[in-house]
């Protein structure tokens, strides 16, 4: 199906001004949640939010469930060049993706232009750096454009793509919103854009929420010391380094347990068996094999993607975010909102919200020994853990309050719309 909506995929007679949001991703996460909060904050008397999703996945379903007008348009392709996803030309898969998305760039821009002409929005809001084709379309249409940069740009091979993205960010949008200073400094310095941190709903991420029900559900003892990782099996999230650190730390913390949430099911099929026979194991397979070989099945609990993140954090004594690349981490924000101590990698983005030994602990990225030592130290010192958690909570209330950050976003809208009048 080319396009679908929970309300109506066609424009209709409406006195309200339309704001067109374009969202890139399939699944749930910080980007769709933040977009949802923003769209719901609009004055429904004056504004009509319309959300264009490139894929018909969990994110689109979330918007529909909240009664937001949602259209799926797979003809629009993104162009990723971030630490979370890019097209390395030295691999067959990366080269093919680069060619495919480059060929689709102008057709995607033209399809976005058709939607802009169809809905006649007063403003277009792009929810990812990867939506470069749609940015070009808004520029063609001379429609005010807000480009929300939620990712860290990848340096690439020669820096050419990085330079193209920088050029586009400086010339195409009327305003750029960065979710962290590190992202702004890497792309445009302080020449353009404003920093507005993502928000946390403190009603949902309630520090008083009990973790006992989830512990019982997972078969955890009340005395277990629980570490939580919300990165699934993703290399940039440092999951491989984490399981190695847990293997070391369990000797000093015998009741240590680690929950890794967001793990995909094991892959099956003849091609998987063939690859294994040739000695090739995927990232997730390598982690599962290590857990089995080290006898960690009772220590490390692999969980699928779960929507009850507040319950997971409530059940944990410590959240870890051992990212290998610059990253602004929503789990770190959410743990702070629930007064939980955090251990994270000392990388761009994360080190803006984690001050070592003040609001958490920072360790060098990829350093298994340092990560294991930090886990042991925090779990073995209750007063230290409480101090870090309280400091993180105070910071979260100051930086990630939804009302204040939504006010800043709406101020950006008002300034652009006032200029148009």
N, C-alpha and C positions, 0 to 999 in steps of 0.2 A: 504494500500500500504506500503510495507516494506521500500522503499526508493524512493525518488523523488528529482529532481533537476531542477533549472531553466535553466541550460545549458546542463549538461550531468552527469549522476550518475555513469558513468564508467570512470576509468582512461584512459588517452589518451597519445599519444606520444607528449611530450612537453619538450623542452630543459630547461625550468625554474624549479627552485627548489620548491617543494611543501611544504607549511606550513599548517598543519592540525589543524583547530580550532574545538573545541567541545563545544557546547552551550547547557545549561540545560533547559532553561525556555521556556514557551509557549508564553507569552505576551511581550509587549513592556515595556521598562524601561531603567534604567541606564546601565545595563550589556550588552544588545544587541547593544545599541547605541555606547557604548565605543568599543565594538568588531568591529563594522562597521567602526568606525573611524580608528582603528588600521589596519584592513585589507585593507582599501583604501589607507593608507599611504605607503604600501609596494611598492617597485619599480616593476612595472608590467613587466619590461624587464627581471628581474632576478627571481621573485618570483610568485608563483601561489597559492593564498589562496583558500583552500577548507573548507567549514563550514559544520560540522556535527551537526544537530539539533536533540534533542531527541524527540521533539514534532513538529507537523505540525501546528503551530499557527502564530500569528502576527509577531513574531520575524523572523521566517523562511521566511515569505512573505516579510518582510523588506529587508532581504538579497537578495532575488530574484529580487526585484524591483531595487536594486542597481547593478544588473548584476554580482552578486557574485555567484560562483559555490556552490550550497547549496544542501545538501543531508539530508533527514529525516530518522532517524534510531530509531524507537521506541523500538527495541529489547534491546537497551542500557538503563539501569535504573540508576538514580542518587541515592545517599544515603545522605539524608539531616540530618544535625545535627547543625542547626544554629538557631539564635533567630527568623529568619523569617519562619522557618519550621523545625520541628523535630518530632520524634515519641515517645510521652510519653507512657510508658508502663502501666500506671494506668488507661488508657482509652481503651475501646474495639477497637475503630478506630485506635488509636496510636499503640496498640499492633499488630493489623492486618497489618498495614503498615510496622512496624518494621520486622515482620516475612516475609512479601512478598518481601521487598527490600533486606533483608539479604539473602533469597533464591536466589534472582536474582543477587547477587553481582558478583559471579564468572562467570556466563553466560554473564553478561554485560561486564566483563573484557575480556572474550574470543571474544565477538563480536567486541569490540574495537580493539583488537589485529588483528582480521581479516581485519579490515579497514586499520590499519597501514600497514599491509603486502600488501594490495591491492594498496594503494596510495604511499607507500614508501616515506613518508615525511622526510625532513631533520630536522623537529622540530614539536612537538605537543604542542599546547597551550590550556589548559583547562580554561574555562571562569567562573568557580565557584568552591568553596570548596566542594560542594556536588558531584563532579565528581570523587570520590575516586576510583570506579571500573576502570575508564579509566586511572587514574594515575598508577594503578597497571599494566595495559596492556602496557603502554609506558615503564615502567620499565622492563617488560618481553622482550619487543622488543629492548631494549637498544637504544631507540630513545631519543634524547635530549628533555627534558620536562620542560615547563614553566607552573607553576600552579598559576593561578590568584585567589587570595582570596578576594572576594568582600563582604563577609558576616562576621558577628561576631559569633563565635562558641557558642553553647548553653552549659551551665554547666552540664545539664543532671541530672540524679538521683544520681549516685555514682561517676560520673566523668570518667567512663571507656571508653565510646565512645570518650570523649574529649581527653583522653590519646592516644587512637588509632589514631585519626586524627593528633595529635601532632607528634606521632611517624612517621606516613606516610609523613608528610610535611618535617620532618627533614631528611628523608632517600630516598624518591622516586624521587622528582623533582631535576633537575639541578639548577633551580632558582624558587623562590617564589616571586610573586608580590602582595603586600598588598596595598589596596586603602586608608588605614589610619594607623597611628602608634598604635592606640588602638588594632586593629586586630592583628598586629604583636606581640605586647607585650603579649596578651592573649595566643597566640599559641606557638611561638618560641622565645619570647623575642627578643633580638638582635642577636641571634645565627645564624639566616638564613633569607634571604629575603631582599628585598628593598621596600621602600614605594614610590609609584607613584600615585598621586591623579588622580581621573577622570578628564576629560576635559570638557570645555564648549565652544561651538561654539559662539563666540561673534557676528558673523554676524547674526545668528538666534536669539540669546538672546540679542537683541539690546536695550539698555536703552532708546533710543529715540522713540521706538515703541509706538504708541498711544493706550491707553486703551479704548478710547471712543467708537469705533465700537462694541467691545464686550459688553460693558456696555449697549449700546442701544439694542443689541441682547437679553440680559438677562433681560431687563426692569429695569435696575438700573439707578438711578438719578445721575447726575454729582456730587452732593453734598454728596452722600452716602459714608460712610467710610467702605471700603471693605476689609475683611479678607479672605485669601485664604488658603485652606488646600488641598494638593494633595495626601492624603493618603487613600481616599476611606473609606470603612468600614472594617478596619483591627485593631484588638485589640492592636497589638504592636505599631501602629501608633498613639494611643491615641485619636481616634475619639470620643469615649464616653465622655472622660474628656473634649474635646473641646466643644461639644454641651452644656454641663453643664456650662462651662465658658462663652459661648456666652449668655446663658440665664441670667447669672448674669450681664455681661458687658452691655447688651442692656439698662439697666435702667439708666446707666450713659452716654451712647452714643446712643441716640435715633435713629439716622440714621445709625446704625450699620447693616451691611449685611455680611454674611459669605457664601462663595462658597466652597462646598466640592466636589471635582472632583474625578472621579474614582469609583463611586458608582454603584454596580451591580443592575439589575432590581429586583423588589420584587419577591420572590419565591411564587409559587402557587402550589396547589395540595392537595389531601386529606391528605397526610402525614403532610403537614404544618398545616392544620386545626386541625388535631388530636393533634399535638404537642402543638398548642396554647390552645386547650381545657384542656390539661393536665397541663397548666401553664408554658410551655416551649416556650421561644421566642429566636430566634437566635440573634446574635450581631447586625446585620443590622436592624432587626425588633424592637429591643429594642430602637435603636436610632430613628427610624421613629416614634414609639409610643411616645417617649419623646418629639419630635418636635411637634407632634399633641397636646399632652396634655398641653404643655407650650404655645401653640399658636404661634409657631415660623415658620410657613410655609412661611411667607413673609420675614422673617429674614435670614433663612438658606436655601440656594438654593442647592439642591442635583443635581449634574451633573453626567452623565455617564463618562466612560473613554473618554478623549479627547486628540487628538494629537496636538492641538494648544496651548501647554503649554506657549510659549512666550506671546501669546495674553492674556491668563489668568493672568499671572504675571503682564503684563502691565496694566491690568484693576484693579489690587489690590493695596491697600495702604499698606498692611502688609501681610507677609507670616508667617504661624505658622506651627511648626513641633513638636508637643507634644509627641514625642516617649516615650514609657515606657521601652524600652530596648536599649542597645548600638546599634548605627546605624550610618553609614556614609551616609548623606542624599543628594542626587542629587538636590532635590528642593531647599535646602538651598544654594547650589553652584549657581544654576541658578538665584535665587532671587538676590544674591550678584552681579552677572554679569549684572543685570538690575537695580542695585542701589536701591533695595527695602529693607526696614528694615525687620528683622526676629526676631521672638520669638521662642525659641526651648527649649527642655528639656536638663537639665544638665546631659547628659549621654555620655559614651565613644563614640568617633568618632565625634559626633556633637560638643562637646566642643573643638575639635581641630580647628574648622573653625568658631566658634562663641565665641568671647570673650565678656563676660558680660559687657554691657554698652559701648562697643567700636565698635564691628561689629554687635551687636545685643543684645538681652536680653535672659538670661538663667533663667529657672525656674525649681524647683524640679519636677522630673517626677511624674505624677499622682496627683499633687497638683492643684486642680481646682481653688481654691481661688487665688493662686499666678498667675496662667495663666490668669484669668479674670482681675486681677489688672494690669498685664503687658500689656494686650491688651488695656485697658482703658488709661493707661499712655502713650503708644506710639501713639495711635490714637488722643489723646488730646493735644499732644505737637508736632507741626509741625517741629520745629527746631530740636528736638531730633530725630524724624523720619528721617529727611534729613541727619543729622550727621551720624546716624547709617548706612543708605543706602550708603553714600559716602565712609565710611570706609570699608564697605563690598565690594564695587566695586573695590577699590584699592587692597584689598586682593585677590579678584577673578582674577584680571589681573595678579597678581604675582604668584598665586598658581595653577590656573586652565587653563592656556593658552594651547590650544590643541597642538600647534607646539612644545612647550617645553616638554610637557609630552609625546608626541609621540616620540620625539627624545630620551628621556630616555628609552622608551620601545624598540625602535629599537636598542639602544646601548646594551641592554640585549641580543637581538637576535644575534647581530654581535659577541658579546663575545662568546656565546655558539657555533655559527657556525664556528668561527675561531678556537676554541678548537678542533672541529671535523676534521678540515682539516689537 
